[in-house]
Amino acid sequence: FSVIDTNRSTFLNRPANHKECIQNLSRLSHHRDILQFLSAAYARHAGWDIALTQAEIEQAVCRFERKRAMRRLFKRKKS
């Protein structure tokens, strides 16, 4: 058992639901090949559909990156 702390994951005092798991997994890395490997292993272990889990994580990463890009854009315009 290992914990990867990226200072972006959320730790709960209860079992995480599916959506929370996807959000946390999407924040492990922005390297798509690493995420594909990790999400397949996680989905296999959790008994989830691998392709669906990988697609959900890809969407979550894209949303996260778009939000971050917009924040950076607005910060630059404020200055």
N, C-alpha and C positions, 0 to 999 in steps of 0.2 A: 504494500500500500504506500502510495506517495501522494503528497499534496503539492500542486503547482500553484504558487501564489503569485498572481500577476498584479495584485492590488486592484483588480477590476472585478473579480468574482465576488459573489455575495454568499455568505455563509449563514445558514438558517438554523433555528433550533427545532426544526421539523424536517421531515422528508420533502424534498423539492418536487413540485409538480412538473409536468412535461414542458410547459412553456418556460419555467424558470431554469430547467436543465439546459434547454436550447440556448437561452440567453447567456448562461454561464459558459457553456462550451464555445459559443461564438466569440467569446472574449479571450480565449486562450492564445490565439495566434491569428495573424492576418495572412499567413502563408497558406494558400489554398490546399497544397499537397499535404501539409501537416494536418490541417483541419479535416480533410477527407479521411486520412488514416485514423485520427483520434475519434471522429464521429462514427466511423464504421465499427470500431472496437467497442465504443460506448453503447451504440445501438444494439450490437450483437449481445452484449452483456445484459442490457436492460430488456431484451426481447422485443425491441422496436424494429420497424421496417427500416433497413439500412439506407435505401435510396431516398425515402421520404425524410428521414432524419438529416441526411446530408443536404438535401434541398432546403430544409427549414433553417439549418445552420448557415448555409450560403446566403439566404435571404436576410437573416439577422445580421450577418457581417456587412452586407451591402447597406442596410439601413443605418448601422452604427457608423460606417465610413461616410455616408452622405451627411449624417447629422454633424459629424466632426468637421467635415469640409465646410458646411454652412456656418458653423460657429467660427471657424478660422476666417472665413470671408467677412463676416460681420465684425469681427475684432479688428481686422485690417481697415475696414471702412470707418470705424469709430476713431481711430488714431489720427 
